[in-house]
Amino acid sequence: MKRALSLIFGIFVLAILALPLLDPLTRARLFTGIIFGGGLKLALAVVGILLILIGLGTKKWLLKLGVVIALLAIPVAFASHWSSQVALRDSVKEVSPEEELLPQTGLRAPYLVAERQASSNSSGTVGDISATTYLAGDNSYSTLVERRGIFRPGYETAIVQKLALTGQAKGERCDFSPEANKRMDGIFGNSLTRAIASIDSGLIAKKDDVWAYCDNGSPQIVVPVTKLSNWLAPYDVPAGVVIYDGKTDALEYKKDVATGQLPGPAISISQSRRVNKSLETLNGNWWTTRILKSTGITDEPKDEDDTNLGSHSNFSLSYGEQHYGFFSPFTSRASSRTIDQVAVLDSSQVTAGSSADVTLHTLKTPRQSNAATADKIKADYSSLSDWATGMAVMEIVPGGEGVWHASIGQKQNVNYRVQLNADGSSCLLTAAGEKLRCSSDAGQNSGSEQEGEQSGDLLDPSTLSNEELKSLHEAIVDELHQRIPAQ
């Protein structure tokens, strides 16, 4: 009788403990995040600890066995991590310039400019800006604005900005209906992550990967998702996208997306970052990569004054016909600061269960670091009057084999563009693309325009902010004081 009561009580306790598994998000975190994600290393650690607890009594041999198994989990964890990195790295296709050139890309307004202009285009909304994403499929920037509330009740609106290469952006608002109350970090019924887990507990969704677009006035949230592969050494594999309709509160899971079906990435930027991280293992082993740091490549900037520091990699750019992807410049792990290679991840399409299409291009001619390139641009075009108003190099992105594009201007506006060539020369262009002069032009920095001759670099004061106008005024007054002799 006592045994039967103990069994019933045990079943009752297990049932109580299992209740949280009725929640799809909890179930997903347990099975995907812990059991599958932990892999062999976690299994060894758990078994070892259980044997140690059992062996604390009279069975000393179980205690010793448990210690051995638990300690074995440490090298297995290192080996598992290394194996998962190598598996991602091996999915990357390496090509030389003789085999395949870096594709020519389309121009875009700098990411940081779009991010700063998003706040000015969000007037009239009651919410907090969440994230800005470049939609290379239709050359626009999308910004999500979150609703305010104690349970994080969804998104307020999506602002789609059509940014010209210069000037202020025009933002189009796409408001969510009150019924559409889900967002990635929402609580309880407001959780979009929980709703995705209810579709498939194996799907992994990250807040940083979410982006939105407007479909005939209806906001659509796109969440690129992944699944874990290989229990022994787990790593993420693209699994399609989940689309959340901001008008109807409905979700659609699409395992396959063809090129041109979405204006933005069908593969997450997180997956691109994982692949980039795995390239640290290139042409090396664990010792030379982790300890000596003499092999592999990295996309991390090495200069504190890197002009791309705020957005230094994973540039979303268009290339080819309806193709777009993440372009990531790389430098050597050893000591070089030059950019030697560029990885291109095609994010315009996805097939669930298949690795992302990534190509690592080796450049014919390595380029100087961003910091050195920015200094050279300032030296080559030092006669530009705009430098006095705080103009700076804002972004340097790949433009194709042997070509890079730099944007220079103020915080929310692009004044000029510079085309950088493989031979070290460059050309100054208007933001619209009209060539002004090149670094090889004789006397371009002399500043010796004849008196009465109009310079091509005259500044339009109406384009300046109050702070920029004040800085220009102070610079002019200082210059006048130096030129006019004391009476």
C-alpha positions in Angstrom: 0.0 0.0 0.0 2.8 2.4 0.9 4.6 1.6 -2.3 1.5 2.4 -4.3 1.0 5.7 -2.5 4.6 6.6 -3.1 4.3 5.8 -6.8 1.1 7.9 -7.1 2.8 10.8 -5.3 5.8 10.5 -7.5 3.7 10.7 -10.6 1.8 13.7 -9.2 5.0 15.6 -8.5 6.4 14.8 -12.0 3.1 16.0 -13.5 3.4 19.3 -11.6 7.0 19.7 -12.7 6.0 19.0 -16.3 3.2 21.6 -16.4 5.6 24.3 -17.7 6.2 22.2 -20.8 2.7 22.9 -21.9 4.0 26.4 -22.8 5.6 26.2 -26.3 8.4 28.7 -25.5 9.4 26.8 -22.3 9.3 23.6 -24.2 11.5 25.0 -27.0 14.0 26.4 -24.6 14.3 23.1 -22.8 14.6 20.8 -25.8 16.3 23.1 -28.3 18.3 25.3 -26.0 19.4 22.8 -23.4 18.9 19.1 -24.4 19.8 19.5 -28.1 21.9 22.7 -27.8 23.9 21.2 -24.9 24.7 18.1 -26.9 27.2 15.5 -25.8 29.0 17.8 -23.4 25.9 18.5 -21.3 24.9 14.8 -21.3 28.3 13.8 -20.0 28.2 16.6 -17.3 24.7 15.5 -16.1 25.6 11.8 -16.0 28.8 12.5 -14.2 27.1 14.6 -11.5 24.4 12.0 -11.0 27.0 9.3 -10.5 28.9 11.5 -8.1 25.7 12.0 -6.0 24.9 8.3 -6.0 28.4 7.4 -5.1 28.6 9.7 -2.1 27.2 6.8 -0.1 29.0 3.5 0.0 29.6 3.0 -3.8 32.9 4.8 -4.1 33.6 3.3 -7.5 30.5 5.2 -8.8 31.9 8.4 -7.3 35.2 8.0 -9.1 33.5 7.1 -12.4 31.3 10.2 -12.1 34.3 12.5 -11.6 36.0 11.0 -14.6 32.9 11.4 -16.8 32.2 15.0 -15.5 35.8 16.0 -16.2 35.5 14.4 -19.7 32.8 16.9 -20.5 35.4 19.8 -20.5 37.5 18.7 -23.4 34.4 17.5 -25.2 32.9 21.0 -24.9 36.0 22.5 -26.5 36.1 19.9 -29.3 32.3 20.3 -29.9 32.7 24.1 -30.2 35.7 23.7 -32.6 33.8 21.1 -34.7 30.7 23.4 -35.0 32.9 26.3 -36.1 34.7 24.1 -38.7 31.4 22.8 -40.0 30.2 26.4 -40.7 33.6 27.3 -42.2 33.5 24.3 -44.5 30.2 25.6 -45.9 32.0 28.6 -47.3 33.2 28.5 -50.9 36.7 30.0 -51.3 37.6 31.6 -54.7 40.6 33.5 -56.1 40.2 36.5 -58.3 41.2 34.3 -61.3 38.2 32.1 -60.5 35.6 34.6 -59.6 35.7 38.4 -59.1 33.9 40.2 -56.2 30.5 41.1 -57.6 29.7 44.8 -58.4 27.3 46.2 -55.8 24.6 48.9 -55.9 25.0 52.2 -54.0 23.1 52.9 -50.8 22.8 55.7 -48.3 25.0 55.0 -45.2 23.4 52.9 -42.5 24.2 55.4 -39.7 22.6 58.2 -41.6 19.4 56.1 -42.0 19.5 55.2 -38.3 19.8 58.9 -37.3 17.1 60.1 -39.7 14.7 57.4 -38.4 14.1 59.4 -35.2 13.1 62.5 -37.1 10.7 60.5 -39.3 9.0 58.9 -36.3 7.3 62.1 -35.1 3.7 61.5 -34.2 4.3 58.0 -32.9 4.1 57.0 -29.3 6.8 54.4 -28.9 10.5 53.5 -28.9 12.6 52.9 -32.0 13.7 49.3 -32.0 15.8 48.5 -35.0 16.7 49.8 -38.5 17.3 47.4 -41.4 18.4 48.0 -45.0 16.0 46.4 -47.5 18.3 45.9 -50.5 15.5 44.4 -52.6 13.8 47.8 -52.9 16.6 50.2 -51.8 14.9 51.4 -48.6 15.5 51.4 -44.9 12.9 50.0 -42.4 12.6 51.0 -38.8 10.4 49.3 -36.2 8.8 51.4 -33.4 7.7 49.4 -30.3 4.6 50.2 -28.3 4.9 51.2 -24.7 3.3 49.1 -22.0 4.1 46.9 -19.0 3.7 43.7 -21.0 5.4 45.0 -24.1 2.3 45.0 -26.3 3.7 44.7 -29.8 4.8 47.2 -32.3 3.4 50.7 -32.9 4.4 51.2 -36.5 7.0 50.4 -39.2 8.7 53.4 -40.9 10.0 52.7 -44.3 12.5 55.4 -45.5 13.4 56.0 -49.1 16.8 57.6 -48.8 18.3 59.4 -51.8 22.0 59.4 -51.9 21.9 62.8 -50.4 19.3 64.9 -48.5 16.6 64.0 -46.0 14.6 60.8 -46.2 10.9 60.6 -46.8 9.4 58.2 -44.3 6.2 56.1 -44.9 4.4 54.9 -41.9 2.8 51.5 -41.7 0.7 51.3 -38.5 -0.1 48.0 -36.7 -3.7 47.2 -35.7 -4.5 47.1 -32.0 -5.1 43.3 -32.3 -1.6 42.7 -33.6 0.1 42.9 -30.1 3.0 40.5 -30.5 6.7 41.4 -30.6 9.9 39.4 -30.0 10.5 40.4 -26.4 6.8 40.6 -25.5 5.5 39.0 -22.3 2.9 36.2 -22.1 0.5 36.5 -24.9 2.4 39.4 -26.4 5.4 37.2 -27.2 6.1 36.7 -30.9 8.9 34.3 -29.9 6.3 32.1 -28.1 4.0 32.2 -31.1 6.9 31.1 -33.3 7.7 28.3 -30.9 4.1 27.1 -31.1 4.6 26.5 -34.8 7.7 24.3 -34.3 9.6 24.0 -31.0 12.9 23.5 -33.0 12.8 27.0 -34.5 15.2 29.5 -33.1 14.4 33.2 -33.5 16.4 36.2 -32.4 15.2 39.8 -31.8 18.2 41.3 -33.6 17.2 39.5 -36.9 13.7 40.9 -37.1 12.8 43.4 -39.8 9.6 44.8 -41.4 8.2 46.1 -44.6 5.0 47.6 -45.9 2.7 45.5 -48.1 0.1 47.8 -49.6 -0.2 49.6 -46.2 -0.1 46.4 -44.2 3.0 46.0 -41.9 4.7 42.7 -42.3 7.2 41.4 -39.7 9.8 39.0 -41.1 11.7 36.7 -38.7 14.5 34.6 -40.3 14.7 31.5 -38.2 17.3 28.7 -37.8 17.4 25.1 -36.4 20.2 23.2 -34.7 22.0 20.5 -36.6 24.3 17.7 -35.4 23.7 16.8 -31.7 27.4 15.9 -31.1 28.5 19.4 -32.2 25.4 21.6 -32.6 25.4 24.5 -35.0 22.7 26.7 -36.6 21.3 26.0 -40.1 18.8 28.3 -41.8 15.2 27.1 -41.5 13.2 29.7 -43.5 11.3 32.7 -42.3 8.2 33.4 -40.2 6.0 36.3 -41.4 3.8 38.1 -38.9 0.9 40.2 -40.3 0.6 43.4 -38.4 -3.0 43.9 -39.5 -4.5 40.4 -39.0 -2.2 39.1 -36.2 -1.6 35.9 -38.3 1.6 34.0 -38.7 2.9 32.2 -41.8 5.9 29.9 -41.8 7.7 29.7 -45.1 10.4 27.1 -45.3 11.6 28.2 -48.8 11.9 31.7 -50.1 13.0 32.4 -53.7 15.0 35.4 -54.9 12.7 38.4 -55.3 9.9 37.2 -53.0 11.1 39.4 -50.0 12.6 42.9 -50.1 14.9 42.1 -47.2 17.1 39.3 -45.9 15.6 35.8 -45.8 18.7 34.6 -43.9 19.4 36.4 -40.6 22.3 38.7 -39.9 23.0 36.5 -36.8 23.7 33.6 -39.1 26.0 35.8 -41.2 27.9 36.7 -38.0 28.2 33.0 -37.0 29.7 32.2 -40.4 32.1 35.2 -40.1 33.1 34.0 -36.7 33.8 30.5 -38.0 36.3 31.9 -40.6 38.7 32.5 -37.7 39.5 28.8 -38.1 40.6 29.3 -41.8 43.9 27.6 -42.7 44.7 26.7 -39.1 44.1 24.4 -36.2 43.0 25.0 -32.6 46.5 25.9 -31.4 47.4 28.4 -34.1 43.9 29.9 -34.1 43.0 30.1 -30.4 46.4 30.3 -28.7 48.9 31.8 -31.2 46.3 33.8 -33.1 48.5 33.5 -36.2 45.9 31.9 -38.6 42.4 32.7 -39.7 40.8 36.0 -40.6 38.5 38.4 -38.7 36.0 41.1 -39.6 36.6 43.0 -36.4 38.0 46.6 -36.8 41.5 47.0 -35.3 41.5 50.8 -35.1 39.6 52.8 -32.5 39.2 55.6 -35.1 37.8 53.2 -37.7 35.3 55.2 -39.7 33.1 52.1 -40.0 33.2 51.3 -36.2 29.5 51.7 -35.7 28.7 49.4 -38.6 31.9 47.7 -39.7 30.7 44.5 -41.3 27.7 42.6 -42.7 26.9 45.4 -45.2 23.6 44.6 -46.8 24.1 45.4 -50.5 22.4 44.5 -53.8 24.3 42.7 -56.6 23.4 40.9 -59.8 19.8 40.5 -60.8 17.5 40.6 -57.7 20.3 39.3 -55.5 21.4 40.9 -52.3 23.4 39.8 -49.4 25.8 40.5 -46.5 29.2 41.8 -47.6 31.9 41.4 -44.8 35.5 42.7 -45.3 38.2 40.6 -43.6 41.7 41.2 -42.4 44.4 38.7 -41.4 44.4 37.4 -37.8 48.2 37.7 -37.7 49.1 41.4 -37.7 47.9 42.9 -41.0 45.4 45.8 -40.9 44.8 45.7 -44.7 41.5 44.3 -46.1 42.4 41.1 -48.0 39.2 39.3 -48.5 35.4 39.9 -48.6 32.8 37.3 -47.8 29.4 37.5 -49.6 26.4 35.7 -48.0 23.4 35.5 -50.4 20.5 36.5 -48.1 17.9 37.0 -50.9 16.8 33.3 -50.8 16.7 30.4 -48.3 15.9 26.7 -48.3 15.2 25.2 -44.9 17.9 22.7 -43.8 20.5 24.0 -46.4 23.5 26.0 -45.4 23.7 29.7 -46.5 25.3 30.4 -49.9 28.6 32.1 -48.8 31.6 32.9 -51.0 34.9 34.2 -49.7 36.6 36.3 -52.3 40.3 37.0 -52.2 41.0 40.5 -53.5 43.6 41.1 -56.3 44.9 44.1 -54.5 44.5 44.4 -50.7 43.1 47.8 -49.4 44.4 49.9 -46.6 42.5 49.9 -43.3 39.5 52.1 -43.0 41.3 54.5 -40.6 44.2 55.0 -43.1 41.8 55.3 -46.0 39.8 58.0 -44.3 43.0 59.9 -43.5 44.0 59.7 -47.2 40.6 60.9 -48.3 40.9 64.0 -46.1 44.4 64.6 -47.4 43.5 64.2 -51.1 40.5 66.5 -50.8 41.6 68.9 -48.0 40.4 71.9 -50.0 36.8 71.1 -49.4 35.3 73.8 -47.2 32.9 71.4 -45.6 35.6 69.9 -43.4 35.4 73.1 -41.3 31.8 72.3 -40.5 32.5 68.8 -39.1 32.2 66.8 -42.3 33.7 63.3 -41.9 34.1 60.0 -43.7 31.0 58.1 -42.7 31.1 54.7 -44.3 33.4 52.7 -46.7 31.7 49.7 -48.4 32.7 47.3 -51.2 31.7 48.3 -54.7 33.1 45.4 -56.6 36.5 44.0 -57.5 39.1 46.8 -56.9 36.4 49.4 -56.1 35.2 50.8 -52.8 32.7 53.5 -52.1 33.1 56.0 -49.2 30.4 58.5 -48.1 31.4 61.8 -46.5 29.1 64.3 -44.9 27.5 65.4 -41.7 25.6 63.2 -39.3 22.3 63.1 -41.2 23.3 64.1 -44.7 25.8 62.9 -47.4 27.7 65.7 -49.0 30.0 63.8 -51.3 31.0 60.3 -52.3 34.5 59.0 -53.1 35.2 56.1 -55.4 38.4 54.3 -54.2 40.4 52.3 -56.8 42.7 49.4 -56.4 45.8 51.5 -57.5 45.3 53.9 -54.6 43.7 56.7 -56.7 40.3 58.0 -56.0 37.6 60.3 -57.5 35.4 62.8 -55.7 31.7 62.6 -56.7 28.6 64.5 -55.8 26.2 62.5 -53.7 24.2 62.0 -56.9 27.2 60.5 -58.7 28.5 63.4 -60.8 32.3 63.4 -61.0 34.0 66.6 -59.6 37.7 65.6 -59.7 40.1 62.8 -59.0 43.1 62.6 -56.7 45.4 62.3 -59.7 44.3 65.7 -61.1 47.1 68.2 -61.0 46.7 71.0 -58.5 43.4 69.8 -57.0 44.6 70.5 -53.5 46.4 73.8 -54.2 43.4 75.9 -53.3 44.7 78.5 -55.7 41.5 79.5 -57.5 41.8 82.8 -59.2 40.2 85.8 -57.6 36.6 86.1 -58.7 36.6 82.5 -60.0 33.8 80.4 -58.5 34.8 77.3 -56.6 32.9 74.0 -57.2 32.9 73.5 -53.4 30.8 76.4 -52.3 28.6 75.5 -49.4 24.9 76.0 -49.3 24.1 77.4 -45.8 20.5 76.3 -46.0 21.6 72.7 -45.8 23.4 73.2 -42.5 22.0 72.7 -39.0 22.2 75.4 -36.4 25.2 73.8 -34.8 27.0 73.4 -38.2 26.2 76.9 -39.2 27.6 78.2 -35.9 30.8 76.2 -36.4 31.2 77.6 -39.9 30.7 81.1 -38.6 33.3 80.7 -35.9 35.8 79.2 -38.5 35.3 82.2 -40.8 35.8 84.7 -38.0 39.0 83.0 -36.9 40.3 83.1 -40.4 39.5 86.8 -40.8 41.3 87.6 -37.6 44.4 85.9 -38.9 44.3 87.6 -42.3 43.4 91.2 -41.3 46.5 92.9 -39.8 46.0 94.8 -36.6 45.3 98.5 -37.3 
